[in-house]
Amino acid sequence: MIANPEFLKTRLSEGGITRAVVVDEAFDDDKALSKVNGEDTFWAEIEAHAEWKTTLEAKGIPCADFETFRLDGLPKLWQLRKTFSGEIEVALAGLFLDAEQNLADPEKVTKYLGDLGLNTVPLGIKPDRSIGSGTPALPSIPLETQLVFLDYDLEGNPSLSGTRLSERIAEHLAQRKERTPFLVIFSNKPNARKLSEDFRKRTGFLRGTFTFISKQDASDFSKLCRHLSATCIGLKGLGHLQYFFFALKHRLAEVAKSVETEVMQLDVQDHAFIQRLALQDEGACLGEYMLNFFAAVLSHELRDGHEVQAAKQKLDAFPFEGRHLPFSESPSAPIQRLYRAVLTEPGITDATPHPQAKNGKALSTKNKEYTAPPLLMLGDIFASKSNKPVYIEIGRASCRERV
C-alpha cells in the first residue's frame, strides 16, 4: 500500500478529516513540573548571575526568593522556556530535561498531524468542565474533532473505580453518535498493544474506527503515515456506522430485559391460545412455532427503539461511496458467522419421523396408524457424500435449510 504523506493527506481530505486532538498528560504544566530536578542548583546560578535575575523579572517570572521562585516562578518559566537564549537557555535545558523528554513523543505527533494538514490541538488531562453530577470531570475535546490520539496510560494505574481515565474519555467519545471521532490509542507501555482490543470493546468503539500505535512508532513520521494509511481513517461515514451499532448495543440490552419480563408473565391460558394458532393440524410443531414467534417479537422490539430508528435514518441518508466496497478477497470470520445465522436454521438433525409420532407411527384423521414421514420444510436439502442427486422439498409453506 502507498503510505507516503501525500497519499495520507489525500485520504484524510477525502474523509473530511480536518481537526485533530492529541490527549496526553505530558501537556499539563503540573506533570512537567513534577519532573523538574535541580531547581535549587538553578536558583544558585540565578544568585550568581545578577543578569539572569534581571532577565527573569523582565519576563514577569517571580523570583524574589527561592520559595517564591519554586512555587510561582517555575510554572511561568516552563511556559516561557523557549523564549530564552545564551547561558540561561543551556541551564534551562538541564532543568527541564526530564519534562522535555516526557513531552517529546506527543509533541512530535502533534507536529506530524499538523504537517498532514490537520488543525491539531494538544490537550492535557486537566478538565475545564464536568460531564455530570457526581461524575469525574474529563478534558474537553471539541465536538468538531474528527481524529483523537489518546494516551493509554493516563495517570498511571486505573482509578479506585477500576476504570482508566483514558477509557472514560473514550466511552464519552463513543457516545457522540455520528460525530464520534476516529480514535488512535498510543503508548509505550509494554503490553498496551495486547490490551488495546479489550479497551476497544469496553469503550464501545467499532472495529475500523479505532487503532493502536506505539509512541515510538508514532514519533517516526514515515511509520505513523504507514500505520494510518492501513486503517479506515479516510473513509466517510465511520461515525454513522458507529452510531448505528452503538444504538443496537443499547437497544439489545433493553430488549433482553423487557422481553424476558413479558415472556415470564405469560400464563397457561396464553400458551393455550398460542397453541391454537400454531398450525399443528398441518404438521407444524409447537416448539418450532414458539421459537419463530418469539424471534419475530425480538426482531420487532429491537427495531422499535427510538435511537435505533434515528441511527437507521442517519445511515440511510448517508451517501456511502465506492471506497466502502470490500477490500479483502473473503469476508471476515464474524461476517461469515452472521450470514450463516441468516441463511441456516440451528438444531437440525438427521431426518426422523414427526416428533408426535410413536414408534415411527402416526394417526391419520380417521384414527388409523400409518408410517410417519419425516418432518420436512420448504427448502430442506438432503445431501449425500456419495455421487447421488440432491433433493429439495417444495411442498410446505415454511422454510429452513438442512445440510
N, C-alpha and C positions, 0 to 999 in steps of 0.2 A: 504493500500500500504506500502511496505517496504520503510523506509525512513532513514535508518542509513547511516553514512558517507561512508561506504564501498560500499553500493549499489549505492549511488550517484556518487562516484568516478568511478565505473564501467560504469554507464550511460554516464558520461562525456567523458570517454575514448572511448566508442563505438561511440559517436557522433563526435569524433575528436577534442574535445574542450580542448585546452592546454594553451591558453593565455587569460587573463582577464585584464580589466582595471576598476578601481573604480574612478569615477569622482566626486569630492566634493570640494567646495571652502575652506573647512577646511584645505586642504593640502597646500594652499597658505600661504606663510610666512606673507604677509601683513594682511591677515584675522586673523591669530593667534595674531599678534602684536596689532591689533585693540582691542583685548580683554584683553590686559595686564593691570592690575591695581596695583598701588603701586610701580611704578618704582622709585619714589622719596624716598620711605621708604627703598627700596632695595639699593639705592645709599648711603643712610645714613649708612647702615650696611657695605657697602664697605669702606666708610671712617673710620668707627670704627674698621675695621679689615684689617690691612695692608696686612696680608697674603692672603686675598681674592683678593685684587687688584693685587698682585703678581701672583696669580693663573690665573686670567683672562688675564693678559698681556702675560703670558706664552702660553696661548692658542690662542693668536693673537686677542683678543677681545679689541677694542679701549675703553679706559676708562680714558683718560687724565683729563676729567672734565665731569660734569653731562650731558651737551648738547651733547658732543661727544658720551657719552655712550648711551644716549637716541636715537640719530639718527643713529649711526653706530654700536654701541656695541650690542644693543638689538637684531637686526636681526641675528647676528652671535651667540649670546648667546642662542637664541632659537634653532638654528640648532645644537649646541653642548651641549644642556641641559642635555642629558643623559650620558655625559662623566664625570660628577662631582660626588663627594661623600662627606660625612660628613655634617657639618653645612650648608655649602653653597648649598648643594643639597636640604636640607629642605627648605631653603629660596627660592630657585628657584621653588619648588613645589607650594609655595604660590603665587609667582609672575606670574606663568603661569597656575594657577588653572583653570580659565575660558577657556583659549585656549585649554588646555588638555581635558576638558570636551566636548568641541565642536568637538574635533578631535576623541574622543573615539569610536563612532559608526563606522565611515568609516574606522578607523584603524583596528577595530575588523573584519569587513567584509573582508578587505584586507588579514588579517591573516588567517581567516577561508578558504578563497578561496585558499590560499597557502597550507593549511592543506589538501585540497581536491586534491592536486597535480597540481594545476594550477600555471603557471608563471604569477604572478599578479603585476600590476604596479599601484601605487597610483598617481592620477593626479589632479592637481588643475585646475582652470579655466583660469589662465593667459596664453594667447596664445603665441606660438612661430612662428606662421605663419598666413597669411591671406588667406581666401578662394576665394578672387577675388576683383577686383577694386570696391571700394565703399561698400563692404560687411563687416560687423563686423567680426573681426578675432575670431576664435574658438580654443579651446585647441586641440592639435594634438594627436589624438588617432591612434596608429599604425594600418596599413591596415590589418595586420595578426591577429588582435584581434578578438576573436570569442564570447566573452561574455563581456558585459559592464554593470556595476552598475552605475546609473546616478541619482544624487540628483535632485529631482523635483524642489526644490525651490532655485536654484542658484541665487545669487544676490537679494534675496527677491522678490519684485514685478516685473512684466514684464517691459521691457524697454519702451521707448517712442513709439516704433513701435507697442507695444501691444503684442509682441511675447516674451515668456520667453527664456532665454538663453538655458535652458535645451531642449526646443522644437527645437531651431535652431540646436543644436548638434544632436538631434535625427533625424531631417529631413536630415541632412548631412549623417548620418549613414545609413538611409533607402535607400539612392541612391548609395550604394556600390554594387548594383546588387547581384550576387550570393555570395558575400563576406560580406553581411550585417550581423552584429553580433546579437546574442540573446540579447535583451535589458531588463534589470531589473530596473524599477524606484523605488527608495526608499526614504522615507520621513517620518518625524513625524508631518508634517503639518496636522491638524485635518481632513480636508476634501480632502486630496490628493488622498486617495483611490477612493473616489467617482468621482473625476475629472480625474482619470487616463485613463478611457475608451475614453473620448473625446480627451485626449492627444494622445492616440494611433491613433485615426482616423485622427487627424490633421497632424500628423507626417508621416503617410503612412505606419505604421507597420502592418503586417498581424497578425490576431489573431493566437496565437500559437508561435509567435516569440517575445512575449512581455509579461511581467508580472509586478505586483506591490507588494511590501512588505514594511511594516513599518520599520523604522530604529530600533525600539525597538525589533521587531521580528528578524530582520537581525542580530542583535548583540547577539542573542541567537543561538548557533551553531546547536542545535537539531531542533529548529524551522526553521532555514534557510535551513537545509537539507530536512526537511519535505516539506517545501514550494517548493523548486526547484525540488524535486523528483516528485511532482504532475504536473509539467509542461512538455512541449515537448522539453526541453533543450537537452536531449540526442539523439534526432532524427537527422539523417543525412539529408542533402538536404533542410533544412529550408530556407537557403539563396537562393536556386534555386527557391523555391516557391515564396519567397518574390520578387525576380527579375521578375518572370513571371507576378504576379498580379500588380506589380508596373508599368510594361510596358503596361499592359492592361489599367490601370488607365490613364496613359499619352495618350495612343492612343485613348481612348474613347473621351477625351476632344478634340483632334484634329479632329476626325471623325465627331463629332457632329457639329463642326463649318463648316467644309468643305462640308459635305453633305447638310446641311441647305442652304448654299450658292448655291450649284448646283441645288437643288430642286427648289429654288425660281427663278432660271434662266430659267426653262422650260417654253416655250410659249404654246399657244393654239395648234399649229401645232404638237408640241411634244406630247401633250396629245392625239391628234387625232391619231397619229402614234401608241401610246401605246394601244389605244382602238382597233385598227385593229388587234393587236396581243393577245387580251385578251380572245379569245375563247368564245365570247358572244353567238355565234350561238349554241354552245354546252351547254349553260346554265350558264357559268361562269359569275360572277358579276364583273363589272369594279372596284368597290371599293375594293373588296376582292383581285383582281389581283394586284391593285396598292399597297396595303399593303404588299403582298407577294413579289412584285417586289422590293420595297424599303428595305424590311427586308433583302433580298438577297444582295442588294447593301451595306447595313450597315455591314453585315457579312463579305463581301469581303474586304471592306475598313479597318475594324478592323484587319483582318488577314494580310493585305498588309503592315502593318507598319514594318520598318526595325528592330526596337527594339523588337517588338513583336516576329518576326521570330527568332531573336537572342536568346531571352529568351526561346522560344519554343525549339530550338535546344539544349540549355543547359539542359532543363528539360527532353527532350527525351533521352539525353545521360547519365543522372544521374541514377545510379543503386539503385533505391529505394528498401528497403528490407522489410521483413515480418513484422517488427515492425511498419510499416506505415499502417497496416491494422486497420480498425476501432476498437476502444477500448471501445465503448459505445454500448448499445443494440439497440438504434434507432438513426437515423440521426438528426442533429440539425435542428431547425426551418428554418434557411436560406437555407440549402441544400434541405429541403423539398419543399420550395418555388421555388428553381431553377429547380428541376425536374418536379414540377407541370407545370412550364412555358414551359419546353421542350416537355412535353407529352400532353398538352392540348391547346385548342385554346380559346382566350378571345372573349367576345362579343357574345357568343352563347345564343340564346333564345329558346323558345318553337318552334316546327316545324310549319312553316307558308308557304303559297304559295310563289313562286318566287317573289322577290322584284319588278319586272317589270309587274307582274300581276295586273289587275284592277278588284276590286270587286271579287277577287278569281278566275277570268277567265284569260286565256292567249290565244294568237292567234297561230294557227298552221302554218306550212309553206304554207298551202293552204288558209291562211287567215280566218280560221274558229275558233270560240271560243270553248274552252274546259276547264274543271275544272283544274286549275293549281295545280300540285302536290307540295309538299314541296320541298325546295331546299336541296338536300342530297349530301353528300360527302362520299367517300370511308373511312370506319372506323367509320362513325357516329353510335352512340349507343343510343338506346331507352330503357329507364329504367322505370319500374313501381313499385310503392310502394306495390301493391298487388302481390299475388303469380301467376305471369304470365310470359311467356317466354320473353327473351330479344332478339331483332332482330338487326342484323348488316347489313348495306347497303354495298354491294360489287360491285356495278355496275358502279362506276365512277372512274376517274383516279387520283383524288386528295384526300387528307386525312385530317380529323380533328376529334376531339372527342366531343361527346355530352354526358353529364352525367345527 
